[in-house]
């Protein structure tokens, strides 16, 4: 019989959980403080810990750290009435298996307990940041998502990756449509990883960066002396990717002439290096991506319709970050983890004001922009938490009319409060956003009795 230790200072709630889990076939013990939990674990152990976040003596985070120091590989699920993403993310960083918000949904809790007990045990101390800020991660297998990317938990993300899992095992050509910075290349990699070609090469080409006159050479290769500058033989992407997947990013940038050559290669499964009379048979799976409307390009005559149908047997549409509100803080913390490792820092997360700023920003550059902003903020941060002071890129100008008649004073007051919020109460920057000098701002603060 599997044993569960409940760490909960609400005696009534803890007893209710204990009774319910006992009926589900578990051997359940409860403790009302971290100290008592530690004593029980030292003497009796447990197969799983279900711990409240806030406890009288310490909190669930302290228990996780203690487990790491003791080298105890016991899965822990965190319960919290403070269901804020920061506490959950910090707990997960320190090795928590999962977290649930109180009041707990019984079916959800039972599912998470089952999942946690099935996973291989990992000691929390293996996931705590070392003194150098290095978070050790195992290399992903071909079927495992890369640790350099997070798929997300929003409905839009779940639908996207459901489609990815459906189309990956097929032979269909896939067109990924989405704005810059939304993660199109990761999706292409994921399709390859989940396909039957996973053990073969994945070759990516940025069509937007290839000069028109060199595109055929990049795709199909060339023989020495076939044109000025061809000093040696070159293997093209199609041959390099033979047996695997070729990813053509921003395919809409290809010239009309190269589109014709590409279509022929896809139809005949044969390519001819530039300057060669020899044809080479190739077997590739094509995944393409674009941030343009290719159908509009067909109407304008800049993109071939027959090529469009060849590359577009299945379309995936990438959601923009602003349409994935549930994922914003998850990605922010994910990029913070990456920046910590890269910059040798040990930041914990974002304060409430910074989190709010991240959620309210419209993210025109999507994930790529967020990664750069979080990286910069990590570099600038002086403490353990990122504040709005390190997120100046998110502070957008406020258009206000300071010279309005006094009958509009409430509007003016709200705009001043908003400017202060966006700047983390930095009066100099708030004054700049409002288009007034610092002295005028102080006068307005006094006039409207705004207390900081």
C-alpha positions in Angstrom: 0.0 0.0 0.0 1.4 3.4 -1.0 1.9 5.9 1.8 1.0 9.6 1.6 2.1 12.3 4.1 -0.3 15.3 4.3 1.3 18.5 5.6 -1.5 20.8 6.5 -2.2 23.1 9.4 -5.9 23.3 8.8 -6.8 20.3 10.9 -10.4 19.9 9.6 -9.2 20.2 6.0 -6.3 17.8 6.6 -8.6 15.3 8.2 -11.1 15.5 5.2 -8.2 14.8 2.8 -6.9 12.0 5.0 -10.3 10.2 5.1 -10.9 10.6 1.4 -7.4 9.3 0.4 -7.7 6.4 2.8 -10.9 5.4 1.1 -8.9 5.4 -2.2 -6.5 2.8 -0.9 -3.6 4.9 0.5 -2.0 4.7 3.9 -2.2 8.3 5.0 -0.5 10.2 7.8 -0.9 13.9 8.6 1.4 16.6 10.1 0.5 20.1 11.0 3.9 21.7 10.7 7.1 21.4 8.7 9.0 20.3 11.9 6.6 17.4 12.4 6.7 16.5 8.8 10.5 16.3 8.9 10.4 14.1 11.9 7.9 11.7 10.3 10.0 11.5 7.1 13.2 10.8 9.0 11.6 7.9 10.9 8.8 6.6 8.7 9.4 8.0 5.2 6.6 8.3 2.6 5.8 7.5 -1.0 4.4 11.0 -1.7 4.0 14.3 0.2 1.0 16.5 -0.2 2.0 19.8 1.4 0.3 23.1 1.9 2.4 26.1 0.8 1.8 28.2 3.9 2.5 26.6 7.3 2.9 27.9 10.8 6.7 27.4 11.2 8.0 27.5 7.7 6.5 26.9 4.2 6.3 24.2 1.6 9.3 25.7 -0.2 11.5 25.1 2.9 10.3 21.5 3.0 11.4 21.0 -0.6 14.8 22.5 0.1 15.2 20.2 3.2 14.3 17.2 1.1 17.0 18.1 -1.3 19.6 18.6 1.5 18.6 15.2 2.9 18.7 13.6 -0.5 15.2 12.2 -0.2 13.7 11.3 -3.5 10.0 11.7 -2.5 7.5 13.3 -5.0 5.8 16.3 -3.5 2.6 18.0 -4.7 2.1 21.5 -3.4 -1.3 22.8 -2.3 -1.9 26.5 -2.1 -4.7 28.9 -1.6 -2.3 31.5 -3.0 -2.6 30.0 -6.5 -0.2 32.5 -8.0 2.1 31.3 -10.7 5.2 32.6 -9.0 4.9 30.3 -6.0 4.0 27.4 -8.3 7.0 28.0 -10.6 9.4 28.4 -7.7 8.1 25.1 -6.2 8.5 23.3 -9.5 12.1 24.7 -9.9 13.0 23.2 -6.5 11.7 19.8 -7.5 8.0 19.7 -6.7 6.2 17.2 -8.9 3.1 19.3 -9.3 0.8 21.8 -7.6 -2.9 22.1 -7.0 -5.0 25.1 -6.0 -7.2 24.9 -2.9 -10.0 24.0 -2.6 -8.7 20.9 -4.3 -10.6 19.1 -7.0 -10.6 15.5 -5.9 -10.5 13.9 -9.4 -7.6 16.3 -10.4 -5.7 15.6 -7.2 -6.1 11.8 -7.6 -4.8 12.0 -11.2 -1.8 14.1 -10.1 -1.0 11.7 -7.3 -1.0 8.8 -9.8 1.2 10.7 -12.3 3.7 11.7 -9.6 4.0 8.2 -8.2 4.6 6.8 -11.7 7.5 9.1 -12.5 11.1 8.1 -11.8 12.1 9.6 -8.4 14.4 12.6 -8.7 16.0 14.1 -5.6 15.0 17.8 -5.2 18.6 18.7 -4.6 19.4 17.6 -8.2 17.1 20.4 -9.5 18.1 23.2 -7.1 20.4 25.8 -8.7 24.1 25.2 -7.8 26.3 28.0 -6.6 27.0 28.9 -10.3 23.3 29.0 -11.1 23.5 25.9 -13.3 20.3 23.9 -13.5 21.3 20.4 -14.6 19.0 18.9 -17.2 19.3 15.6 -19.0 19.4 15.6 -22.8 16.0 15.0 -24.4 15.4 12.0 -26.4 14.1 12.3 -30.0 10.5 11.9 -28.7 10.9 14.3 -25.8 10.3 18.1 -26.2 13.6 20.1 -26.1 14.4 21.8 -22.8 15.1 24.9 -24.9 11.4 25.4 -25.5 8.1 25.3 -23.6 4.9 24.3 -25.3 2.5 26.1 -22.9 -0.8 25.2 -21.2 -3.3 27.5 -22.9 -6.1 26.2 -25.0 -4.4 27.6 -28.2 -1.2 25.8 -27.3 -2.9 22.5 -26.5 -4.8 22.6 -29.8 -1.6 23.4 -31.8 0.4 20.5 -30.3 -2.5 18.1 -30.6 -2.4 18.8 -34.4 1.4 18.4 -34.3 1.1 15.0 -32.8 -1.6 14.0 -35.3 0.3 15.1 -38.4 3.9 14.2 -37.4 3.7 10.4 -38.0 2.2 10.9 -41.5 4.1 11.7 -44.8 2.1 15.0 -45.3 3.9 18.2 -46.2 3.2 20.8 -43.5 3.0 24.5 -43.8 3.4 26.4 -40.5 1.8 29.9 -40.7 2.5 32.5 -38.1 4.0 35.8 -37.1 7.7 36.2 -36.5 8.9 35.0 -33.1 6.0 32.6 -32.5 8.2 29.4 -32.5 7.7 28.1 -36.0 11.1 26.3 -36.1 10.5 24.5 -32.8 7.2 23.2 -34.2 9.1 22.0 -37.3 11.6 20.2 -35.1 8.8 18.7 -33.0 7.2 17.3 -36.2 10.5 15.7 -37.1 11.1 14.3 -33.6 7.6 12.6 -33.6 7.8 11.3 -37.1 9.1 8.0 -38.4 12.2 9.9 -39.7 13.3 11.0 -36.2 16.6 9.2 -36.4 17.5 10.9 -39.7 18.8 14.4 -40.4 16.8 17.6 -39.9 18.1 20.4 -42.1 16.8 24.0 -41.8 17.1 26.7 -44.4 16.2 30.4 -43.9 14.9 31.3 -47.4 14.9 35.0 -46.5 18.6 35.1 -46.0 19.7 33.3 -49.2 20.7 35.5 -52.2 18.5 34.7 -55.2 21.5 33.6 -57.3 22.7 31.2 -54.6 19.4 29.6 -53.7 19.7 26.7 -56.2 23.2 25.9 -54.9 21.9 25.9 -51.3 19.1 23.6 -52.1 20.7 21.2 -54.6 24.4 21.8 -54.2 26.9 22.5 -57.0 30.1 21.1 -58.6 33.4 22.8 -58.6 33.8 25.4 -61.2 30.1 25.6 -62.1 30.0 29.4 -61.4 32.4 32.1 -60.2 33.3 31.3 -56.6 32.4 27.6 -56.8 35.9 26.5 -55.7 34.8 23.1 -54.4 31.9 20.7 -54.7 29.0 21.6 -52.4 26.4 19.2 -50.9 23.0 20.8 -51.0 20.3 20.8 -48.3 18.2 18.2 -50.1 21.0 15.6 -50.2 22.1 16.5 -46.6 18.5 15.9 -45.4 18.1 12.7 -47.4 15.9 10.2 -45.4 14.9 13.0 -43.0 13.2 16.3 -42.9 14.0 19.6 -44.6 12.6 22.8 -43.1 12.2 25.8 -45.4 11.7 28.9 -43.2 10.0 32.0 -44.8 9.4 30.1 -48.0 7.5 33.1 -49.3 10.8 34.9 -49.9 11.9 32.5 -52.7 12.1 33.9 -56.2 9.7 32.6 -58.8 12.6 30.8 -60.6 13.7 29.0 -57.5 10.1 28.0 -56.8 10.0 26.2 -60.2 13.1 24.3 -59.3 11.8 23.4 -55.9 8.5 22.2 -57.3 10.3 19.9 -59.8 12.4 18.5 -57.0 9.4 17.8 -54.8 7.4 16.2 -57.7 10.2 14.0 -59.1 12.1 13.3 -55.9 15.2 14.0 -57.8 17.7 16.9 -57.8 20.5 18.0 -60.0 23.4 19.9 -58.5 24.3 23.2 -60.3 26.7 22.4 -63.1 26.2 18.6 -63.0 24.5 16.3 -65.5 23.9 13.7 -62.8 20.5 13.4 -61.0 20.4 12.3 -57.4 17.3 10.6 -56.0 16.3 12.1 -52.6 13.7 11.1 -50.0 12.7 14.0 -47.8 9.8 15.2 -45.7 9.0 18.9 -46.3 8.0 21.3 -43.6 7.7 25.0 -44.5 7.0 28.1 -42.6 5.9 31.6 -43.5 4.6 34.8 -41.9 3.1 36.0 -45.2 -0.3 35.3 -46.8 0.9 33.0 -49.6 -2.6 32.9 -51.2 -2.4 36.6 -51.6 1.0 36.1 -53.2 -0.7 33.7 -55.7 -3.1 36.4 -56.6 -0.3 38.9 -57.1 1.7 36.3 -59.2 4.6 36.2 -56.8 4.0 32.7 -55.5 3.2 29.6 -57.6 -0.2 28.0 -56.9 1.0 24.5 -57.8 3.9 24.8 -55.3 1.5 26.1 -52.7 -0.7 23.0 -52.9 2.4 20.8 -52.9 3.8 22.3 -49.6 0.4 22.8 -48.0 -1.1 19.3 -47.5 -1.6 20.3 -43.8 -1.6 23.8 -42.3 -0.6 24.7 -38.7 -1.4 28.2 -37.5 0.8 29.5 -34.7 -1.0 31.6 -32.1 0.5 34.9 -31.1 1.7 35.4 -27.5 -1.0 38.0 -26.8 -3.6 35.4 -27.5 -2.1 33.0 -25.1 -2.5 34.9 -21.8 -2.3 31.7 -19.7 1.2 31.0 -21.1 2.8 34.4 -20.6 4.1 34.0 -17.1 5.1 30.4 -17.8 7.2 31.5 -20.7 8.6 34.4 -18.7 9.8 32.1 -16.0 11.1 29.6 -18.5 13.2 32.3 -20.2 14.3 33.4 -16.8 15.7 29.9 -16.1 17.6 30.1 -19.4 19.0 33.5 -18.6 20.0 32.4 -15.1 22.1 29.7 -16.6 23.6 31.8 -19.4 24.4 34.8 -17.2 25.4 33.0 -14.1 22.6 34.5 -12.0 20.1 33.0 -9.5 17.0 35.1 -9.8 13.8 33.5 -8.4 11.1 35.2 -10.4 9.0 38.4 -11.0 7.3 40.5 -8.4 3.5 41.2 -8.7 3.9 44.5 -10.5 6.4 43.0 -13.0 4.0 40.0 -13.6 1.1 42.3 -14.2 3.2 44.3 -16.7 4.1 41.1 -18.6 0.5 40.1 -18.7 -0.8 43.4 -19.9 1.8 44.0 -22.7 0.8 43.2 -26.2 4.0 41.4 -27.3 4.3 42.4 -31.0 7.6 40.4 -31.2 6.1 37.3 -29.5 8.3 34.8 -27.8 11.5 36.1 -29.4 10.9 39.5 -28.0 10.0 38.1 -24.6 13.2 36.1 -24.4 15.3 39.2 -25.2 13.4 41.3 -22.6 13.7 38.7 -19.8 17.4 38.2 -20.6 18.1 41.9 -20.4 16.0 42.2 -17.1 18.0 39.2 -15.6 21.2 41.0 -16.4 20.1 44.3 -14.9 18.4 42.9 -11.7 20.2 43.7 -8.5 18.2 41.5 -6.2 16.6 38.1 -6.5 13.3 39.3 -8.1 12.7 41.1 -11.4 10.7 44.3 -10.9 9.2 46.8 -13.4 12.4 48.8 -13.1 14.1 46.1 -15.2 11.3 45.9 -17.7 11.4 49.4 -19.2 10.6 48.1 -22.7 7.1 47.2 -21.5 6.4 50.8 -20.5 4.4 52.3 -23.4 3.8 56.1 -23.6 0.6 57.4 -22.0 -1.2 59.9 -24.2 -2.7 62.4 -21.7 -3.7 66.0 -21.8 -2.3 67.6 -18.6 -3.9 71.0 -19.5 -7.4 69.7 -19.3 -10.0 71.7 -17.4 -10.5 70.6 -13.8 -13.8 68.9 -14.6 -11.6 66.1 -16.1 -9.4 65.8 -13.0 -10.5 62.2 -12.3 -9.2 61.1 -15.8 -6.0 63.0 -15.2 -5.6 61.4 -11.8 -6.1 57.9 -13.2 -3.5 58.5 -15.9 -1.0 59.6 -13.4 -1.6 56.5 -11.2 -1.3 54.3 -14.3 2.0 56.0 -15.3 3.4 55.4 -11.8 2.2 51.8 -12.0 4.0 51.2 -15.3 7.2 52.7 -14.0 7.2 51.0 -10.6 6.6 54.4 -8.9 9.7 55.9 -10.6 8.6 59.6 -10.6 11.2 60.7 -13.2 10.1 58.1 -15.8 6.4 58.6 -14.9 6.8 62.3 -15.6 8.4 61.5 -19.0 5.5 59.1 -19.9 3.0 61.9 -19.0 4.9 64.6 -21.0 5.4 66.8 -17.9 8.4 67.8 -15.8 9.1 66.3 -12.4 8.0 69.4 -10.5 4.6 69.4 -12.2 4.1 65.7 -11.3 4.8 66.5 -7.7 2.3 69.3 -7.7 -0.3 66.9 -9.3 0.4 64.2 -6.7 -0.3 66.7 -4.0 -3.4 68.1 -5.7 -5.0 64.7 -6.2 -3.7 63.4 -2.8 -2.0 60.4 -4.4 0.0 58.7 -1.7 2.9 56.5 -2.7 
